[in-house]
Amino acid sequence: QVQLVESGGGLVQPGGSLRLSCAASGFTFGAYALSWYRQAPGKERELVATITNAGGSTNYADSVKGRFTISRDNAKNTMYLHMDSLKPEDTAVYYCSVYKGRRSWGQGTQATVSS
C-alpha cells in the first residue's frame, strides 16, 4: 500500500530556511504527480505546491510563490520542499500527498517559525 513519510521539520527563526523530505513507497513513484499540503492550527488543510510525475512542471500557492521550491528525485522515490524566507504564518504541519485512485497522506512534519 501507499506509504509516505515526511521529515525535516523543526523550529526556525523568521527569515530562515528548512528543507522537508517525503520518502514514498508502495506505488510507482515516477508515474504520479505529488503535492505538499499544510495545516495550521485552527485552519483547514491547504495546498502548498504540486509537481508533475517527471518534475517538469510545478505549481505553488500564491502565499509561498518565490519562497518555496518543490522538487523530486525519482531515483530515490523522494520529494522535497525547500522553504526559504520563512514567516511565522508558515507555521503548520506539512503533509506530502499522492492521488492514486484516492488521496493518500503521510503523517506530517511540524514546521514552526518563531523568534
C-alpha positions as CSV (number, residue, x, y, z in Angstrom):
1,Q,0.0,0.0,0.0
2,V,1.0,3.6,-0.4
3,Q,3.3,4.9,2.3
4,L,4.5,8.5,2.6
5,V,6.9,9.5,5.4
6,E,7.8,13.2,5.9
7,S,10.8,14.5,7.7
8,G,12.9,17.7,8.1
9,G,10.5,19.9,10.1
10,G,11.7,21.9,13.1
11,L,11.9,25.3,14.7
12,V,13.4,28.1,12.7
13,Q,13.6,31.9,13.1
14,P,11.7,34.2,10.7
15,G,13.8,34.6,7.5
16,G,15.3,31.1,7.9
17,S,15.1,28.0,5.8
18,L,14.0,24.4,6.1
19,R,14.1,21.5,3.7
20,L,11.3,18.9,4.0
21,S,11.6,15.4,2.6
22,C,8.9,12.9,1.7
23,A,10.0,9.3,1.2
24,A,7.5,7.2,-0.7
25,S,6.9,3.5,-1.2
26,G,4.1,1.2,-2.3
27,F,3.5,2.7,-5.7
28,T,5.3,3.5,-9.0
29,F,6.7,6.8,-7.7
30,G,7.7,8.2,-11.1
31,A,4.2,7.7,-12.6
32,Y,2.4,10.2,-10.3
33,A,2.2,13.8,-9.6
34,L,2.8,14.7,-5.9
35,S,1.8,17.5,-3.7
36,W,2.7,19.3,-0.4
37,Y,-0.1,20.5,1.8
38,R,-0.1,22.2,5.2
39,Q,-2.4,22.7,8.0
40,A,-2.0,25.5,10.6
41,P,-3.7,25.4,14.0
42,G,-7.4,26.1,13.7
43,K,-7.3,26.3,9.9
44,E,-8.2,24.0,7.0
45,R,-5.5,22.0,5.2
46,E,-4.3,23.9,2.2
47,L,-2.4,23.0,-1.0
48,V,1.1,24.4,-1.0
49,A,2.8,23.1,-4.1
50,T,2.4,20.4,-6.8
51,I,5.0,18.7,-9.1
52,T,4.2,16.6,-12.1
53,N,5.4,13.0,-12.4
54,A,8.7,13.8,-14.2
55,G,9.2,17.1,-12.4
56,G,8.8,19.2,-15.5
57,S,6.1,21.4,-14.1
58,T,5.3,22.8,-10.7
59,N,2.6,25.0,-9.2
60,Y,2.6,27.0,-6.0
61,A,0.1,28.7,-3.7
62,D,0.3,32.5,-4.0
63,S,1.4,32.7,-0.4
64,V,4.6,30.7,-1.0
65,K,5.4,31.6,-4.6
66,G,9.0,32.8,-4.9
67,R,10.0,31.4,-1.4
68,F,9.3,27.7,-1.6
69,T,10.6,25.2,-4.2
70,I,9.2,21.8,-4.8
71,S,11.4,19.1,-6.3
72,R,11.6,15.3,-6.6
73,D,14.2,12.6,-7.2
74,N,12.5,9.7,-8.9
75,A,15.6,7.5,-8.5
76,K,15.3,7.9,-4.7
77,N,11.5,7.8,-4.5
78,T,11.7,11.1,-2.6
79,M,10.1,14.5,-2.9
80,Y,11.3,17.7,-1.3
81,L,10.1,21.1,-0.3
82,H,12.8,23.8,0.2
83,M,11.4,26.7,2.2
84,D,13.2,30.0,2.3
85,S,12.4,33.4,3.8
86,L,10.1,31.7,6.3
87,K,7.4,33.7,8.0
88,P,5.5,33.0,11.2
89,E,2.4,32.4,9.1
90,D,4.2,29.4,7.5
91,T,4.0,27.6,10.9
92,A,2.0,24.4,10.2
93,V,2.1,20.7,9.9
94,Y,3.3,19.9,6.4
95,Y,2.0,16.8,4.6
96,C,3.0,15.1,1.4
97,S,0.3,13.6,-0.7
98,V,-0.4,11.5,-3.8
99,Y,-3.6,10.8,-5.6
100,K,-3.8,7.1,-6.7
101,G,-7.4,6.4,-7.0
102,R,-7.9,8.1,-3.7
103,R,-5.7,10.7,-1.9
104,S,-3.1,9.3,0.4
105,W,-1.3,11.3,3.1
106,G,1.8,11.0,5.2
107,Q,1.8,11.6,9.0
108,G,3.1,15.1,8.6
109,T,6.0,17.0,9.9
110,Q,5.8,20.2,12.1
111,A,7.5,23.4,10.9
112,T,7.5,26.2,13.4
113,V,8.7,29.7,12.5
114,S,9.2,31.8,15.6
115,S,11.8,34.1,17.2
